[in-house]
Amino acid sequence: MTAMQLWDFPGGIHPPDNKRQSTTLPIQRPPLPKRLVLSLEQHIGMPAEPLVRVGERVLKGQPIAAATGFISVPLHAPTSGTVGFIDPRPYPHVSGLPVPAIVIDSDGRDEWCDLQPCPDFRSLEPADLLARIRAAGIAGLGGAGFPTEVKLSARATDKIHTLLINGAECEPYISADDMLMREQAAELVGGIDILVHLLQPEQVLIGIEDNKPEAIAAVRAALGERPWQLREFPTKYPSGGEKQLIQILTGSEVPSGGLPADIGIVCQNVGTVVAVYRAVVLGQPLVSRIVTLTGAALERPMNVEALLGTPVGELLDFAGLHAERLDRLILGGPMMGFTLPSTEVPLIKTSNCLLAATAEELPPPPPAMACIRCGECAEVCPASLLPQQLHFFALGQEHEQLRVHHLFDCIECGACAYVCPSSIPLVQYYRAAKAEIRELEQKHQKAEQARLRFEQRQERLRREEERREAERKARQEKAERARARSEAAPVDALARVQAQKPGLSDEQKRLKIAASMAQVALKKAEKQLALHATPELQTQVDELRTAAEEAQRAFEAAQAAEPADAPVAGEAERKQAKIRAAMLRVQLKKLEGVAGETPSTEQQAELQAMRAELDGLQPLLDAPAAPASPDGVAALKRAKIDLAMKRAELKKAEQAGADEAELERLRNALATAEQALHAAEDASGKPVPNLVRIDKRPVDETTRALKTELAYARADLRKLERDEQASAEALQAARERLMEAERKLEENKG
């Protein structure tokens, strides 16, 4: 057999492995605990959300908590029993702070729920395989616990050419993966078969350190004729790190801040691969894991397959803990583990070792001293970092410098602190600095989200203000047009009256009317110019002013050539002129109050126009009125009063429910009063009033429905625009609905 090429990574150390103590016995199964504490935070990422209630009975393998995000996995009951509590419980963390947990009181029957095994996994599509792996709640069992399904879901642009199986287990004291490969090599190879079917890699590399000869032999025997490469390499810490193992077996280096998938590699721990096999082939979710129980304070060091949620105190008692000798209880190995605050914490998916150490075995470190700049930390760093500089930057909270010096490439292996002659706990400083930076990033992200929400709200308010301004301008223009029409009507009437004055010839009448109409057109154009100053409107105003001046000069020349007699105004024209004059005086007084002592150019122009129009009405107001008969006027007033009384009597009788005979009598009396009023009007000598009839056409059902839809669409859009949480898609849909309603109404009018 030809020797396979291996590479090396920079740095590294060779601490005593201390693995033989826990490998003398086969994997044991501790007694079923009476109570299991399932923390909802089992891995890196979002915690799970409970699916059960207190008092509910659950079966082994039943989902009890659901994943709450992309980086999250569900949680399953490790045994059958009853949910006793759902509340905060101690958590395996150096802080000792409690976290939400589901407590299951075991019934001792260990009864499985219905499982869905799939021995013929090759018949499944990749998406179905990934769904089974995610539903089984599998997270990485060799590191921080990254969800396995997410890790296997490589991006479409990342062609995975190498599947790398990590059996290095370089941390001292830990032998869980070693014993798993010895006793469950067949399941390991079956899990690799599933991953190969899922990823279709070009090659499979299995890496195991040379201090595990029994595991190497067992895996090689289980591989059989498969063309995968089992590579044995020299023992060195931390060769089990993902990036370091990739460098050893392939010679490739994962770029700073990158992932193995960026260079076409997926790496999985042997324990995770066995969990994948059980999830797919046997249908069993992840409810247990192999844990190393070791340390000089234990009578029988061993490896056990323990249920998740088992209190660590029960596992230590099973291994024969001598409590009087226990100095420190470490979760994980001596290099990357941390001290537990108590034995009441439960086992979680990432718990691979419990090290019950005595004071002689792991003496407390001496007090930290000042850095002597020896440089040994940089020599052993497997990530080629500058631990000394990172330490100084962490002390000074220089976060930008920490980023520049690639703090987040640190795998926290502890090699730098192991060789430091000043006993400086370097990794603790790095962990604290990472936590500070992540907290600041979260605050910055929240502030950025708040800023975006504020800007979006301001944009919505700006659009709403623009819409209101456009509507206001539209209403103002509509009012200006209506006022222009109302102003033109009295002027037209005045022009007609003055043209009909005695003494005006036909030519004078025509010229007078033309001059008045030219003035009306000029005033309207000047108002439009004041609102919207454009070169086109300015040109139009200049042309209208020239035309008005010519028409006025023509009329004055004709009037000077043919003097007119004193006019006599009709009563109707005189009354209309009085009404218009009164309106003008009110408007003039109001505008003068608004303008004050220093009116603007626009206000001054409008004041001059009003005064000019009022002066134009004055001759009609001063003209002698046509005489009317005093007796006729008095009779007309009596007739109007009598008609009003008859109409009131009829309305009162209708409301009181009078009989038909009485109502008929009152109707006849009302008709007689109306005829009397007409006769009085004819005898009074006053002109007959002009009747203006407005044809109010009834609204058909289609128009009414279209107007109703338009009103609802406009109301819904305004409601969404006021809602800060409204999405852009909902706003766009509401605007399209409003435009469609307006279009249909316009088509119906046409």
ABEGO torsion letter per residue (X at the ends): XBBBBBBBBBEEBBBBAGAAAAAABBBBBBBBBABBBBBABABBEBBBBBABBBGBBBBBGBBABBBABABBBBBBBABBEBBABBBBBBBBBAAGBBBBBBBBBBAGAGBBBBBBBBABAAABBAAAAAAAAAAAGBBBAABAGBBAAAAABBBAABBBABBBBBAAGABBGBAAAAAAAAAAAAAAAAAAAAAAAAAGBABBBBBBBAABAAAAAAAAAAAEABABBBBBBBBBOBAABAAAAAAAAAGBBBBBGBBAAAAGBBBBBAAAAAAAAAAAAAGBBBABBBBBBBEAABABBBBBBBBBGBBAAAAAAAAGBBAAABABBBBEBAAABBBBABAABBBBAABABBBBBBAAABBBBBBBBBBAGAGAAAAABAAGBBAAAAAAAAAAGBAAAAAAAGAAABAGAGAAAAABAAGBBAAAAAAAAAAAAAAAAAAAAAAAAAAAAAAAAAAAAAAAAAAAAAAAAAAAAAAAAAAAAAAAAAAAAAAAAAAABBGBBAAAAAAAAAAAAAAAAAAAAAAAAAABBBAAAAAAAAAAAAAAAAAAAAAAAAAAABBBBBBBBBAAAAAAAAAAAAAAAAAAAAAAAAAEABBBAAAAAAAAAAAAAAAAAAAAAABBBBBBBAAAAAAAAAAAAAAAAAAAAAAAAAAAGBBAAAAAAAAAAAAAAAAAAAAAAAAAGBBBBBBBBBBBBBBBAAAAAAAAAAAAAAAAAAAAAABAABBAAAAAAAAAAAAAAAAAAAAAAX
